[in-house]
């Protein structure tokens, strides 16, 4: 069922259209409610410059690698994330200046990936982003990055919106993948289109002769164009799901495979597994002028404005 709706959202076929049309009244109601929420929100301006990296669609658009690329440019930065899929509640410090403080089940996969990728940064997860900002500012920090923060309308911030290269369904949820009406994109300070302002580069480390793809990401079929021919089986889990080592071992044996192929978001949940892991490394090539715009905002930031 999940794959049916993912296909409807991202690559709709003729048989999806009755569902798209049928859900439209709900989509319009939802979209209007989100528009009203944004229109009448009063944003709080904090003493620290806040950079938000987000998107308008459900699922991945390169937010995590973009946050990593951005945060790696600064030495005194804190990343605040919701921590989807974590088995904890409230505010949790994932890392402090690169030192990992919790395990992946307490942090969630994406925050752990960011924490492991950034030896100079700190990472915090919290359902209440405003509470996390207050916590960070009491300790002191130069820059705050909000992961997936575009819909945090009560926080004054510099909004960077990432857009995929192709959007085939422009409707709001549940008819389509959009969290808000497509027109809301104009509220962003920077709109970055994949293939124009940034591009993806995927390499595979520790390639073996027979690999089984195992992943727990949204819209996993977007990986297909990067897969080599020696992927003999694909196993898709729910987004942010955790893995069982014994199950993966049996999967390897069943398919006579020599390694598990996964994304970095998946591999952080396989740390300690005694399995051969091949990893799809994703890097973003981002135009330098994008960072120039962000740096200008940070340098000119005035909390009194």
C-alpha positions as CSV (number, residue, x, y, z in Angstrom):
1,X,0.0,0.0,0.0
2,X,2.8,2.4,0.9
3,X,4.5,1.8,-2.5
4,X,1.2,2.5,-4.3
5,X,0.9,6.0,-2.7
6,X,4.6,6.7,-3.1
7,X,4.2,6.0,-6.8
8,X,1.1,8.2,-6.9
9,X,3.0,11.0,-5.2
10,X,6.2,10.9,-7.3
11,X,5.5,9.0,-10.6
12,X,1.7,8.8,-11.0
13,X,0.2,6.4,-13.5
14,X,-3.3,6.5,-15.1
15,X,-4.7,4.3,-12.4
16,X,-3.7,6.8,-9.7
17,X,-5.8,9.6,-11.1
18,X,-9.2,8.5,-9.5
19,X,-7.5,8.6,-6.1
20,X,-5.8,11.9,-6.8
21,X,-9.1,13.4,-7.8
22,X,-11.0,11.7,-5.0
23,X,-8.7,13.1,-2.3
24,X,-8.8,16.7,-3.7
25,X,-11.4,18.0,-1.2
26,X,-9.2,16.8,1.7
27,X,-6.1,18.2,-0.1
28,X,-7.7,21.7,-0.5
29,X,-8.9,21.7,3.1
30,X,-5.4,20.7,4.3
31,X,-3.7,23.2,2.1
32,X,-5.9,26.1,3.1
33,X,-5.3,25.3,6.8
34,X,-1.6,25.3,6.3
35,X,-1.8,28.6,4.3
36,X,-3.8,30.2,7.2
37,X,-1.3,28.9,9.7
38,X,1.5,30.5,7.8
39,X,-0.3,33.7,7.1
40,X,-1.2,34.5,10.7
41,X,1.9,33.2,12.4
42,X,4.0,35.6,14.4
43,X,7.7,34.7,14.0
44,X,10.1,35.1,16.9
45,X,13.5,36.6,16.0
46,X,16.3,35.1,18.0
47,X,19.7,36.6,18.8
48,X,21.5,33.9,16.8
49,X,21.2,33.7,13.0
50,X,19.1,30.7,12.0
51,X,19.4,28.9,8.6
52,X,16.6,26.5,7.7
53,X,17.1,23.8,5.1
54,X,13.8,22.3,4.0
55,X,11.5,21.2,1.2
56,X,7.8,21.3,0.4
57,X,7.4,17.6,-0.4
58,X,7.2,14.6,1.8
59,X,10.2,12.4,1.5
60,X,13.8,13.1,0.6
61,X,15.2,15.9,-1.4
62,X,18.8,16.1,-0.3
63,X,18.3,18.0,2.9
64,X,20.6,15.9,5.0
65,X,23.7,16.1,2.7
66,X,23.0,19.8,2.1
67,X,22.9,20.4,5.9
68,X,26.2,18.5,6.2
69,X,27.8,20.5,3.4
70,X,26.6,23.8,4.9
71,X,27.5,23.0,8.5
72,X,31.0,21.8,7.6
73,X,31.9,25.4,6.6
74,X,31.5,26.7,10.2
75,X,33.2,25.9,13.4
76,X,30.6,27.0,15.9
77,X,27.3,25.6,14.6
78,X,24.4,23.6,16.1
79,X,22.0,21.6,14.0
80,X,18.5,21.2,15.4
81,X,16.4,18.3,13.9
82,X,13.0,16.7,14.7
83,X,14.6,13.3,14.8
84,X,12.0,11.3,13.0
85,X,11.9,7.6,13.8
86,X,13.8,7.9,17.1
87,X,12.8,5.9,20.2
88,X,13.1,8.9,22.5
89,X,11.1,12.0,23.4
90,X,11.9,15.5,24.2
91,X,15.2,17.3,23.8
92,X,18.2,15.0,23.3
93,X,21.8,16.1,22.7
94,X,23.0,13.8,20.0
95,X,26.6,15.2,19.8
96,X,28.6,18.1,21.2
97,X,31.4,19.4,19.1
98,X,31.6,16.0,17.3
99,X,31.5,13.8,20.4
100,X,28.6,11.3,20.0
101,X,26.5,11.3,23.2
102,X,23.7,8.8,22.5
103,X,22.9,5.8,20.3
104,X,21.0,5.9,17.0
105,X,17.7,4.8,18.5
106,X,17.7,7.8,20.7
107,X,18.8,10.2,18.0
108,X,17.1,8.9,14.9
109,X,19.0,8.0,11.7
110,X,19.4,11.3,10.0
111,X,20.6,13.2,13.1
112,X,23.1,10.4,13.8
113,X,24.4,10.6,10.3
114,X,24.9,14.4,10.6
115,X,26.6,14.0,14.0
116,X,29.0,11.3,12.6
117,X,29.8,13.4,9.5
118,X,30.6,16.7,11.4
119,X,33.5,16.6,13.9
120,X,33.1,20.3,14.6
121,X,29.3,20.6,14.9
122,X,26.8,19.8,17.6
123,X,23.5,18.1,16.9
124,X,20.3,18.2,18.9
125,X,16.9,16.6,18.4
126,X,13.6,18.0,19.7
127,X,10.0,18.0,18.7
128,X,9.8,21.6,20.0
129,X,12.3,23.5,17.8
130,X,11.8,26.8,19.8
131,X,12.7,25.0,23.0
132,X,15.8,23.6,21.4
133,X,16.8,27.1,20.2
134,X,16.4,28.5,23.7
135,X,18.5,25.7,25.1
136,X,21.3,26.3,22.5
137,X,21.3,30.1,23.0
138,X,21.8,29.7,26.8
139,X,24.9,27.8,26.1
140,X,26.1,30.2,23.3
141,X,26.5,29.5,19.6
142,X,27.3,31.4,16.5
143,X,25.0,29.7,13.9
144,X,21.9,27.5,14.2
145,X,20.8,25.3,11.3
146,X,17.3,23.9,11.3
147,X,17.0,20.6,9.5
148,X,13.6,20.4,7.7
149,X,12.5,23.7,9.2
150,X,10.5,25.4,6.3
151,X,7.2,24.7,8.1
152,X,8.5,26.2,11.4
153,X,6.5,29.4,10.8
154,X,6.9,30.8,14.3
155,X,10.7,31.0,14.0
156,X,12.3,33.9,12.1
157,X,14.9,32.3,9.9
158,X,16.6,32.3,6.5
159,X,14.7,29.7,4.5
160,X,16.5,27.5,2.0
161,X,14.1,25.4,0.0
162,X,15.3,22.4,-2.0
163,X,13.3,21.2,-5.0
164,X,13.7,17.9,-6.8
165,X,14.6,17.9,-10.5
166,X,11.2,16.6,-11.6
167,X,7.9,17.1,-9.9
168,X,5.1,15.2,-11.6
169,X,2.4,15.7,-9.0
170,X,1.9,19.3,-7.7
171,X,-1.0,18.6,-5.4
172,X,-1.0,19.0,-1.6
173,X,-1.3,15.9,0.6
174,X,-3.0,13.4,0.4
175,X,-3.6,13.9,-3.4
176,X,0.1,14.6,-3.8
177,X,3.4,14.9,-2.0
178,X,3.2,18.6,-1.0
179,X,3.1,19.6,2.6
180,X,1.7,23.0,1.6
181,X,0.4,24.5,-1.6
182,X,3.1,24.7,-4.3
183,X,2.8,28.5,-4.4
184,X,4.2,28.6,-0.8
185,X,7.6,28.2,-2.3
186,X,7.8,32.0,-2.9
187,X,8.1,32.4,0.9
188,X,11.6,31.0,0.8
189,X,14.7,33.2,0.7
190,X,16.5,30.8,-1.6
191,X,15.0,28.2,-3.9
192,X,17.5,25.6,-5.0
193,X,16.6,23.3,-7.9
194,X,18.3,20.0,-8.2
195,X,20.2,19.8,-11.5
196,X,20.6,23.6,-11.5
197,X,21.8,25.0,-8.2
198,X,23.0,21.6,-6.9
199,X,23.7,18.2,-8.3
200,X,24.1,14.7,-6.8
201,X,27.1,12.5,-7.1
202,X,26.8,8.9,-5.9
203,X,29.7,6.5,-5.5
204,X,29.6,3.0,-4.0
205,X,32.2,1.9,-1.5
206,X,33.3,-1.7,-1.0
207,X,31.5,-3.1,-4.1
208,X,31.1,-6.9,-4.2
209,X,30.0,-9.3,-6.9
210,X,26.5,-9.9,-5.6
211,X,24.8,-7.2,-3.4
212,X,21.3,-7.0,-1.8
213,X,20.0,-3.4,-1.6
214,X,18.5,-2.8,1.9
215,X,17.1,0.6,2.6
216,X,14.7,2.4,4.9
217,X,14.2,5.7,3.0
218,X,11.2,7.4,1.5
219,X,10.6,6.8,-2.2
220,X,13.4,4.2,-2.4
221,X,13.0,3.7,-6.2
222,X,14.8,7.0,-6.7
223,X,18.0,5.0,-6.0
224,X,17.4,2.8,-9.1
225,X,19.3,5.1,-11.5
226,X,22.5,4.7,-9.3
227,X,22.4,0.9,-8.9
228,X,24.9,-1.3,-10.6
229,X,23.9,-4.5,-12.3
230,X,25.2,-6.8,-9.6
231,X,22.3,-5.9,-7.2
232,X,20.5,-9.2,-7.1
233,X,17.7,-8.3,-4.8
234,X,16.0,-5.2,-3.2
235,X,14.5,-5.0,0.3
236,X,12.5,-1.8,1.2
237,X,11.7,-1.0,4.8
238,X,9.5,1.8,6.1
239,X,11.2,5.2,6.2
240,X,13.4,5.4,9.3
241,X,12.9,1.7,10.2
242,X,15.6,-0.2,12.2
243,X,17.3,-3.4,11.0
244,X,17.7,-6.8,12.5
245,X,21.2,-8.3,11.9
246,X,19.9,-11.9,11.8
247,X,17.2,-11.0,9.3
248,X,19.8,-9.4,7.0
249,X,22.2,-12.3,7.4
250,X,19.4,-14.7,6.2
251,X,18.7,-12.3,3.3
252,X,22.3,-12.6,2.2
253,X,22.2,-16.3,2.4
254,X,18.9,-16.6,0.6
255,X,20.2,-14.6,-2.3
256,X,23.8,-16.0,-2.2
257,X,24.9,-12.4,-1.9
258,X,28.3,-11.2,-0.7
259,X,27.2,-7.8,0.9
260,X,24.4,-5.5,1.9
261,X,24.2,-2.3,-0.2
262,X,22.7,0.6,1.7
263,X,22.7,4.4,2.0
264,X,24.6,6.3,4.8
265,X,21.2,6.9,6.5
266,X,20.8,3.1,6.7
267,X,24.4,2.2,7.6
268,X,24.3,4.3,10.8
269,X,21.7,1.7,12.0
270,X,24.0,-1.2,11.1
271,X,27.0,-0.1,13.2
272,X,28.3,-3.2,15.0
273,X,26.7,-5.7,12.6
274,X,29.1,-8.4,11.6
275,X,28.0,-8.2,7.9
276,X,29.7,-7.1,4.8
277,X,28.4,-3.6,4.0
278,X,28.6,-1.7,0.7
279,X,27.6,1.9,1.0
280,X,26.2,4.4,-1.5
281,X,27.9,7.7,-0.7
282,X,26.0,10.8,-1.7
283,X,27.7,14.1,-2.2
284,X,26.2,17.3,-3.4
285,X,27.9,19.7,-5.7
286,X,26.5,23.1,-4.7
287,X,27.2,26.4,-6.6
288,X,29.5,28.7,-4.6
289,X,27.2,31.6,-5.0
290,X,24.7,29.8,-2.8
291,X,27.1,29.9,0.1
292,X,27.8,33.5,-0.6
293,X,24.2,34.4,-0.1
294,X,24.1,32.5,3.1
295,X,27.3,34.0,4.4
296,X,26.0,37.5,3.6
297,X,22.9,36.8,5.7
298,X,24.9,35.6,8.6
299,X,27.4,38.5,8.5
300,X,24.6,41.1,8.3
301,X,22.3,39.5,10.9
302,X,20.8,41.9,13.4
303,X,18.6,40.4,16.1
304,X,16.9,43.7,16.7
305,X,15.4,44.0,13.2
